[in-house]
Amino acid sequence: MPHMHGSPPALALHSFTVLPQAPGLTLSLPRGGCLAVLGIAPDSPDLEALTTGLTGQVAAHTRATPPQKGRMLVAGEDVTHQLPGLRHVASCGVHAPLFGHLSVLDNIVFPLRARGVLEPHEILRQGHDLLALTGLDSARHLPANRLTSSQAFRAGLARALIQKPEVLILNQPFTTMGSHTSQQEQAMLDRLRHALGLSILLLTRQRAEALLSADDIAVMDKGTLLQSADAPTLLNRPACTAVAVAMDDANVLTGKVLDIQDDIASLRLPSGETVEAMADHTLAVDDLACICIPPDRLSILLPRAGASVDEEAESGDVHCTLVSAHHLGRTIIMRLRSRDGTEITLHRPPVHTMRDLRPGRTGLVAWQARNAIAFPMDEKSR
């Protein structure tokens, strides 16, 4: 259904408990939108717990139970305590495998047959419609255990869509696919979303999936929501160090705040150099800070033959030694080490020859203040 001004969101969570020790989660998914929840802690069950809480269904490999706190509204209706089948939510992904012994068509129509409300001919008609919509006509009679990863995803998607949900939850649906196949299926999903007006909550641990599929991304760490925003905001104005690293592979340097003027912090590194960065609103003079700089926002100066690094150095430059350089076609990835031992990764266009980038060479790394953000190291409450 297309988004309408003033209409309630497809999904709204208010102080919704995901993990027992985590704070309540507050999120909103507009109708016709796609919100990705990006879990950045690899060993945390946050995405699985969120799926369980939203669907009310427990995966076969876990004993998790739906949360008992907070509220869940679907299209404006409070469904927090509703039975799973009455929540107007359908899901597919790693938590909801297909029935291996059933055909694709039988898997797709299974939810309708289980309800026992529609006539058999109507169930088959809707099943055939979903086969056509997802491009599975030729695989309709194949057992699910003989499907490719792409076909299995589409069959699971069709099984969810046949329930005509207000909210479609996809829990890590591209996990078993290669990169090329995953991109193809995400493109197909995007076409379906816009054609049918689907409201999608994508749960993923892959940043590329979130960036490619979603309008907004909610970054979650062990059940705690760190920031929810569109991609440009997350990349350019992350709310904390963890978001900067998760979204843009930011380098993290440490320093002490010397001064803050007009939202620009001056900081002294352990190696003695003084650098500048945008100051987080909680940062104060004398704080120890984490300075986050994305690899593609750094520049490097390699002194001319016969010149020393100290002769070329200016205020804000950081002395480094080149550890390695790898040419990836349109980008050269350099690894450097500062004088205090901090590892720095830098991405640059291939303007240097590989002969110039021999390990052990010394150079100067710098950045513009607006391209770096300094956060208090003790992660003050926001």
C-alpha positions as CSV (number, residue, x, y, z in Angstrom):
1,M,0.0,0.0,0.0
2,P,1.5,3.4,-0.9
3,H,2.4,5.7,1.9
4,M,-0.3,8.2,2.7
5,H,0.1,11.4,4.6
6,G,-1.2,11.0,8.1
7,S,-1.6,7.2,7.9
8,P,-0.1,5.2,10.7
9,P,3.3,3.5,10.0
10,A,3.2,-0.1,8.9
11,L,5.2,-1.0,12.1
12,A,5.9,0.9,15.2
13,L,7.8,-0.4,18.2
14,H,7.7,1.5,21.5
15,S,10.3,0.5,24.2
16,F,10.1,-3.0,22.7
17,T,12.3,-5.5,24.6
18,V,14.6,-7.5,22.3
19,L,17.2,-8.9,24.8
20,P,16.7,-9.1,28.6
21,Q,19.6,-6.8,29.5
22,A,19.1,-4.4,26.5
23,P,17.1,-1.1,26.6
24,G,13.7,-1.0,25.0
25,L,13.7,-0.6,21.2
26,T,11.8,2.3,19.6
27,L,11.5,2.2,15.8
28,S,9.1,3.1,13.0
29,L,8.6,1.6,9.5
30,P,6.6,3.8,7.1
31,R,4.1,2.1,4.9
32,G,5.7,1.2,1.6
33,G,9.2,1.7,3.1
34,C,12.1,-0.6,3.8
35,L,13.9,-0.3,7.1
36,A,17.1,-2.4,7.6
37,V,18.2,-3.4,11.1
38,L,21.9,-3.9,10.9
39,G,23.3,-6.1,13.7
40,I,27.0,-5.3,14.1
41,A,27.8,-7.7,17.0
42,P,28.6,-11.1,15.3
43,D,27.9,-13.3,18.3
44,S,24.8,-11.5,19.6
45,P,21.4,-13.1,19.1
46,D,19.8,-9.7,18.6
47,L,18.3,-10.2,15.1
48,E,17.0,-13.7,16.0
49,A,15.4,-12.3,19.2
50,L,13.9,-9.4,17.3
51,T,12.4,-11.8,14.7
52,T,11.0,-14.0,17.5
53,G,9.5,-10.9,19.2
54,L,7.9,-9.6,16.1
55,T,6.5,-12.8,14.7
56,G,5.6,-14.5,18.0
57,Q,7.2,-17.6,16.5
58,V,10.1,-19.5,18.0
59,A,12.8,-20.9,15.7
60,A,13.5,-24.6,16.0
61,H,17.1,-24.0,17.2
62,T,16.3,-21.6,20.1
63,R,14.1,-21.6,23.2
64,A,13.7,-17.8,23.0
65,T,10.3,-16.4,23.9
66,P,8.6,-13.2,22.6
67,P,9.3,-10.1,24.8
68,Q,6.9,-9.2,27.5
69,K,7.6,-5.5,27.6
70,G,6.9,-2.6,25.3
71,R,4.4,-2.2,22.5
72,M,4.2,-3.4,18.9
73,L,1.7,-1.7,16.5
74,V,1.0,-2.9,13.0
75,A,-0.9,-0.3,10.8
76,G,-1.9,1.5,14.0
77,E,-3.3,-1.6,15.7
78,D,-1.7,-2.8,19.0
79,V,-0.8,-6.4,18.4
80,T,1.7,-6.9,21.2
81,H,-0.3,-9.7,22.8
82,Q,-1.9,-11.1,19.7
83,L,-1.3,-14.7,18.6
84,P,1.3,-15.0,15.8
85,G,-1.3,-15.6,13.1
86,L,-3.3,-12.4,14.0
87,R,-0.4,-9.9,13.9
88,H,-0.6,-9.2,10.1
89,V,3.1,-9.9,9.9
90,A,4.8,-12.6,7.7
91,S,8.4,-13.5,7.6
92,C,11.1,-15.5,5.7
93,G,14.7,-16.1,6.1
94,V,17.1,-18.2,8.1
95,H,14.6,-18.8,10.9
96,A,11.9,-20.1,8.6
97,P,13.2,-22.8,6.3
98,L,11.0,-24.4,3.6
99,F,9.6,-27.9,4.1
100,G,12.2,-30.0,2.2
101,H,9.8,-32.8,1.1
102,L,7.1,-30.5,-0.2
103,S,7.1,-29.0,-3.7
104,V,7.6,-25.3,-4.3
105,L,3.9,-24.8,-4.9
106,D,2.9,-26.8,-1.8
107,N,5.3,-24.7,0.3
108,I,3.8,-21.5,-1.0
109,V,0.2,-22.4,-0.3
110,F,0.9,-24.1,3.0
111,P,-0.2,-21.1,5.2
112,L,-3.6,-20.9,3.4
113,R,-4.2,-24.6,3.6
114,A,-3.3,-24.5,7.3
115,R,-5.9,-21.8,7.9
116,G,-8.6,-23.8,6.2
117,V,-10.7,-20.8,5.2
118,L,-10.4,-20.6,1.4
119,E,-11.7,-23.1,-1.1
120,P,-8.9,-25.4,-2.7
121,H,-9.3,-23.8,-6.1
122,E,-8.8,-20.3,-4.7
123,I,-5.8,-21.4,-2.7
124,L,-4.2,-22.8,-5.9
125,R,-5.1,-19.7,-7.9
126,Q,-3.3,-17.5,-5.4
127,G,-0.4,-19.9,-5.4
128,H,0.0,-19.8,-9.2
129,D,-0.2,-16.0,-9.0
130,L,2.8,-16.0,-6.6
131,L,4.7,-18.5,-8.8
132,A,4.4,-16.1,-11.7
133,L,5.2,-13.0,-9.6
134,T,8.4,-14.5,-8.2
135,G,9.5,-16.3,-11.4
136,L,9.1,-19.8,-10.1
137,D,6.7,-21.2,-12.7
138,S,9.2,-23.7,-14.0
139,A,10.2,-24.9,-10.5
140,R,6.6,-25.3,-9.1
141,H,6.9,-29.1,-8.8
142,L,10.5,-29.3,-7.5
143,P,10.9,-30.4,-3.9
144,A,12.3,-27.6,-1.8
145,N,15.5,-29.6,-0.9
146,R,16.5,-29.4,-4.6
147,L,16.3,-25.7,-5.0
148,T,19.1,-23.2,-5.6
149,S,19.6,-20.6,-3.0
150,S,17.9,-18.1,-5.2
151,Q,14.9,-20.3,-5.8
152,A,14.6,-21.1,-2.1
153,F,14.6,-17.4,-1.2
154,R,11.9,-16.7,-3.8
155,A,9.8,-19.6,-2.6
156,G,10.1,-18.4,1.1
157,L,9.2,-14.9,-0.1
158,A,6.2,-16.1,-2.0
159,R,5.0,-18.2,1.1
160,A,5.2,-15.0,3.1
161,L,3.5,-12.8,0.5
162,I,0.5,-15.2,0.1
163,Q,-0.5,-14.2,3.6
164,K,-0.9,-10.6,2.5
165,P,0.9,-9.2,5.4
166,E,1.0,-5.5,6.5
167,V,4.7,-6.0,7.3
168,L,7.1,-8.4,5.6
169,I,10.1,-9.4,7.9
170,L,13.2,-10.7,6.1
171,N,15.7,-12.3,8.5
172,Q,19.1,-12.5,6.9
173,P,17.5,-13.8,3.7
174,F,20.6,-13.6,1.5
175,T,23.0,-15.4,3.8
176,T,23.5,-18.5,1.7
177,M,24.0,-16.6,-1.6
178,G,27.1,-15.5,-3.4
179,S,27.6,-11.7,-3.9
180,H,26.3,-11.6,-7.5
181,T,23.2,-13.7,-6.7
182,S,22.5,-11.7,-3.6
183,Q,22.5,-8.5,-5.6
184,Q,20.2,-10.0,-8.2
185,E,17.7,-11.1,-5.6
186,Q,17.8,-7.7,-3.8
187,A,17.0,-6.0,-7.1
188,M,14.1,-8.4,-7.6
189,L,12.9,-7.7,-4.1
190,D,13.1,-3.9,-4.7
191,R,11.0,-4.2,-7.9
192,L,8.3,-6.2,-6.0
193,R,8.4,-3.8,-3.1
194,H,7.6,-0.8,-5.3
195,A,5.1,-2.7,-7.5
196,L,3.1,-4.1,-4.6
197,G,3.7,-1.3,-2.0
198,L,5.4,-3.7,0.4
199,S,6.5,-2.6,3.9
200,I,9.7,-4.4,4.6
201,L,11.8,-4.9,7.7
202,L,15.2,-6.3,6.7
203,L,17.3,-7.9,9.4
204,T,20.9,-8.3,8.3
205,R,24.5,-8.4,9.5
206,Q,25.8,-7.3,6.0
207,R,26.3,-3.6,5.6
208,A,26.1,-3.8,1.8
209,E,22.6,-5.4,2.0
210,A,21.4,-2.7,4.2
211,L,22.8,0.1,2.0
212,L,21.5,-1.5,-1.2
213,S,17.9,-2.3,0.0
214,A,16.8,0.1,2.6
215,D,15.5,3.7,2.9
216,D,16.8,3.9,6.5
217,I,19.1,1.8,8.5
218,A,18.9,1.1,12.3
219,V,22.3,0.1,13.6
220,M,22.0,-2.3,16.5
221,D,24.7,-3.7,18.9
222,K,23.7,-6.5,21.2
223,G,20.1,-5.4,21.3
224,T,20.9,-1.7,21.8
225,L,19.9,0.7,19.0
226,L,22.9,3.0,18.4
227,Q,21.4,5.1,15.6
228,S,18.6,5.0,13.0
229,A,18.9,7.3,9.9
230,D,19.4,7.3,6.2
231,A,22.7,6.2,4.7
232,P,24.2,9.7,4.1
233,T,23.5,10.6,7.8
234,L,25.1,7.4,9.1
235,L,28.1,7.8,6.9
236,N,28.7,11.6,7.4
237,R,27.4,12.1,10.9
238,P,27.5,8.8,12.9
239,A,26.3,9.0,16.4
240,C,29.2,7.1,18.0
241,T,32.4,5.3,17.3
242,A,30.7,2.0,16.7
243,V,28.5,3.4,14.0
244,A,31.4,5.1,12.3
245,V,33.4,1.8,12.2
246,A,30.4,-0.3,11.2
247,M,29.1,1.9,8.4
248,D,32.4,3.3,6.9
249,D,35.3,1.2,8.3
250,A,36.5,4.4,10.0
251,N,40.0,4.5,11.4
252,V,40.0,5.2,15.2
253,L,42.8,7.3,16.7
254,T,43.0,8.4,20.3
255,G,43.8,11.9,21.5
256,K,43.2,14.4,24.3
257,V,41.0,17.4,23.7
258,L,43.0,20.6,23.9
259,D,40.3,23.1,22.8
260,I,36.9,23.3,21.1
261,Q,36.0,26.3,18.9
262,D,32.9,26.5,16.6
263,D,32.3,22.7,16.9
264,I,35.9,22.0,15.9
265,A,38.1,20.1,18.4
266,S,41.9,20.4,18.6
267,L,43.4,17.2,19.9
268,R,46.8,16.0,20.8
269,L,47.7,12.4,19.7
270,P,49.9,10.2,21.9
271,S,52.7,10.7,19.4
272,G,52.6,14.5,20.0
273,E,51.0,15.7,16.8
274,T,48.0,18.1,17.1
275,V,45.0,17.4,14.8
276,E,41.4,18.6,14.3
277,A,38.0,17.0,14.0
278,M,34.4,17.8,14.4
279,A,33.4,17.6,18.0
280,D,30.6,15.4,19.1
281,H,28.1,17.4,21.2
282,T,29.1,15.6,24.4
283,L,32.8,16.2,24.0
284,A,34.5,18.5,26.4
285,V,38.0,20.0,26.9
286,D,40.5,17.6,28.6
287,D,38.4,14.6,27.5
288,L,40.1,11.5,26.1
289,A,38.6,11.1,22.6
290,C,38.2,8.6,19.8
291,I,38.9,10.3,16.5
292,C,37.0,8.6,13.6
293,I,38.2,9.1,10.0
294,P,36.9,7.1,7.1
295,P,39.7,5.6,4.9
296,D,38.7,7.5,1.8
297,R,38.8,10.9,3.6
298,L,42.5,10.7,4.3
299,S,45.3,12.1,2.1
300,I,48.9,11.1,2.1
301,L,52.1,13.0,1.3
302,L,55.2,11.1,0.4
303,P,58.3,13.4,0.5
304,R,60.2,14.0,-2.7
305,A,63.5,12.2,-3.2
306,G,66.1,13.7,-1.0
307,A,63.5,15.5,1.3
308,S,62.8,14.5,4.8
309,V,59.4,14.0,6.4
310,D,60.0,16.7,8.9
311,E,60.8,19.2,6.2
312,E,57.4,18.6,4.5
313,A,55.3,18.4,7.7
314,E,52.7,21.0,8.4
315,S,50.3,21.5,11.3
316,G,47.8,18.6,11.4
317,D,50.0,16.1,9.6
318,V,50.5,12.7,11.2
319,H,53.9,10.9,10.7
320,C,53.4,7.4,9.4
321,T,55.3,4.5,8.0
322,L,53.9,2.5,5.1
323,V,53.2,-1.1,6.0
324,S,51.7,-2.4,2.7
325,A,49.9,-1.2,-0.4
326,H,47.5,-3.1,-2.6
327,H,46.2,-2.0,-6.0
328,L,42.6,-2.9,-6.5
329,G,42.0,-1.4,-9.9
330,R,40.4,2.0,-9.2
331,T,41.6,2.1,-5.6
332,I,44.9,1.6,-3.8
333,I,44.5,0.4,-0.2
334,M,47.4,1.4,2.0
335,R,48.1,0.2,5.6
336,L,50.2,2.6,7.6
337,R,51.5,2.8,11.2
338,S,51.7,6.0,13.1
339,R,54.6,6.8,15.5
340,D,52.5,5.6,18.5
341,G,51.8,2.3,16.8
342,T,48.2,3.0,15.7
343,E,47.3,1.2,12.4
344,I,45.7,3.4,9.8
345,T,44.0,2.3,6.6
346,L,43.8,4.7,3.7
347,H,42.0,4.4,0.3
348,R,43.3,6.6,-2.6
349,P,42.9,6.7,-6.3
350,P,45.8,5.1,-8.2
351,V,47.8,8.2,-8.6
352,H,51.0,6.6,-7.2
353,T,53.0,3.9,-8.9
354,M,53.4,0.8,-6.8
355,R,57.2,1.4,-7.0
356,D,56.6,4.5,-4.9
357,L,54.6,2.6,-2.4
358,R,57.3,0.3,-1.0
359,P,56.9,-0.9,2.6
360,G,58.9,1.0,5.1
361,R,58.6,4.4,3.3
362,T,57.7,7.3,5.6
363,G,55.1,9.8,4.9
364,L,52.5,12.2,6.3
365,V,48.8,11.5,6.6
366,A,46.3,14.4,7.0
367,W,42.5,15.1,6.8
368,Q,40.2,18.0,6.8
369,A,38.5,18.7,10.1
370,R,35.0,18.3,8.7
371,N,35.9,14.7,7.5
372,A,36.6,13.4,11.0
373,I,34.5,13.2,14.2
374,A,35.8,13.1,17.8
375,F,33.7,11.2,20.4
376,P,34.4,11.0,24.1
377,M,36.2,7.8,24.8
378,D,34.1,7.0,27.8
379,E,30.9,7.0,25.7
380,K,29.0,9.6,27.7
381,S,25.2,9.2,27.7
382,R,23.5,11.1,24.9
